[in-house]
Amino acid sequence: MKTYLALVHKDEGSAYGVSFPDLPGCFAAADSEDAILRKAVEALELWFEDEAAVAPRGLAVITAEVADDLAAGAFLIAVPLVQPSSRQKRVNISLDAGTLEAIDAAADGLGLTRSGFLTMAALNEIRGGH
């Protein structure tokens, strides 16, 4: 999984702005701090639907490039790129029996398989959707 650095800035009375120094034109806005990562992941995924792969640059390079923004109060976050794959992979995991029963009940309540529910829950956490 690739991780891209995003610059987060906020002007008084506005939403948080998120931009990606490695990806011109890729940006997001979030109304709260809690939504920044989720919105950034979403923007990243949407950007790569139409664009070719771009290798992320390192922290030192990005930090030097956005030094003025950082000095003015902006900050950097790491944003994971989760790209769907068409192939499935079987894995074995161990869970407490009570936890497994709760997972199965929650999956059934949503009309999902156990695998579908666990995938949804994991991606929600990775994407910052707590």
ZIURJO-V65151 format. One record per pair of residues at least 12 apart in sequence whose ideal C-beta (glycine too) atoms are under 10 Angstrom apart, sorted by sequence separation. I is the first residue (numbers start at 0). J is the second residue. D is the distance in whole Angstrom. If there is no record, write none. Layout:
i = [I	I]
j = [J	J]
d = [D	D]
This chain:
i = [5	6	15	16	17	26	27	29	104	5	6	14	15	16	26	27	29	62	103	106	5	6	14	15	25	27	28	61	99	102	105	106	4	5	13	14	15	27	102	105	3	4	5	14	15	26	27	3	4	5	13	14	15	17	25	58	3	17	25	27	102	3	9	15	16	17	27	58	1	5	6	7	9	14	15	19	22	25	26	5	14	17	18	22	25	3	5	7	17	24	25	55	9	15	19	23	55	94	14	15	18	19	22	90	7	17	22	25	55	89	92	9	17	24	19	23	53	87	90	7	22	25	52	7	5	23	52	5	22	87	7	21	5	21	22	47	5	19	21	44	46	48	5	20	21	43	44	47	3	19	20	42	43	44	3	5	39	41	43	44	5	39	40	43	44	21	35	39	40	43	44	83	3	20	21	36	38	39	40	81	2	20	35	36	40	81	1	19	20	36	3	21	35	36	3	20	81	20	81	1	79	18	79	20	78	79	78	3	18	1	3	4	27	76	1	3	4	1	2	3	4	25	1	4	6	18	20	4	5	4	8	16	3	4	6	15	6	17	19	4	8	4	7	8	17	6	10	6	8	9	8	9	7	8	9	7	8	6	7	6	7	5	6	7	5	6	4	5	4	5	3	4	5	2	3	4	2	3	2	3	1	2	3	1	2	0	1	0	1	0	1	0	40	44	43	40	41	37	40	41	39	40	41	38	39	40	36	37	38	36	37	36	37	35	36	37	34	36	33	34	33	33	0]
j = [17	18	27	28	29	38	39	41	116	18	19	27	28	29	39	40	42	75	116	119	19	20	28	29	39	41	42	75	113	116	119	120	19	20	28	29	30	42	117	120	19	20	21	30	31	42	43	20	21	22	30	31	32	34	42	75	21	35	43	45	120	22	28	34	35	36	46	77	21	25	26	27	29	34	35	39	42	45	46	26	35	38	39	43	46	25	27	29	39	46	47	77	32	38	42	46	78	117	38	39	42	43	46	114	32	42	47	50	80	114	117	35	43	50	46	50	80	114	117	35	50	53	80	36	35	53	82	36	53	118	39	53	38	54	55	80	39	53	55	78	80	82	40	55	56	78	79	82	39	55	56	78	79	80	40	42	76	78	80	81	43	77	78	81	82	60	74	78	79	82	83	122	43	60	61	76	78	79	80	121	43	61	76	77	81	122	43	61	62	78	46	64	78	79	47	64	125	65	126	47	125	65	126	68	126	127	127	53	68	52	54	55	78	127	53	55	56	54	55	56	57	78	55	58	61	73	75	60	61	61	65	73	61	62	64	73	65	76	78	64	68	65	68	69	78	68	72	69	71	72	72	73	72	73	74	73	74	73	74	74	75	74	75	76	75	76	75	76	76	77	76	77	78	76	77	78	77	78	78	79	78	79	80	79	80	79	80	80	81	81	82	82	122	126	126	125	126	123	126	127	126	127	128	126	127	128	125	126	127	126	127	127	128	127	128	129	127	129	127	128	128	129	125]
d = [5	5	9	6	7	10	5	10	10	7	8	9	7	8	9	9	10	7	8	9	5	6	4	5	9	7	9	7	8	6	10	9	7	8	8	6	8	4	7	9	6	7	9	5	8	6	8	9	7	9	10	9	7	10	6	8	6	6	7	9	8	7	10	8	10	9	10	9	10	9	10	9	9	9	5	8	9	8	9	9	10	6	9	8	4	9	8	8	5	7	9	9	9	8	8	10	9	10	9	9	9	7	6	9	9	7	9	8	8	9	8	10	9	9	8	10	10	9	10	6	7	10	10	10	8	10	9	9	6	10	8	6	10	8	9	7	5	9	5	10	9	10	9	9	6	6	10	7	9	9	7	8	8	7	10	8	7	10	5	7	8	10	6	9	8	9	10	5	7	10	9	10	6	9	7	7	10	10	8	10	10	5	7	9	7	6	9	9	10	7	9	10	9	9	10	6	6	6	7	9	6	9	8	9	9	9	9	8	9	8	10	7	9	9	9	5	8	8	6	9	9	10	6	7	8	9	9	9	9	5	9	9	9	8	9	10	5	8	8	10	6	9	9	9	8	6	10	8	8	8	7	8	10	4	10	6	8	5	5	8	7	10	6	6	7	8	5	5	7	8	10	6	5	10	8	7	5	5	7	8	10	5	6	8	7	5	5	7	9	6	8	8	9	8	10	8	7	9	4	10	9	6	10	10	8	8	10	6	9	7	4	3	5	8	8	9	8	9	8	9	10	8	8]
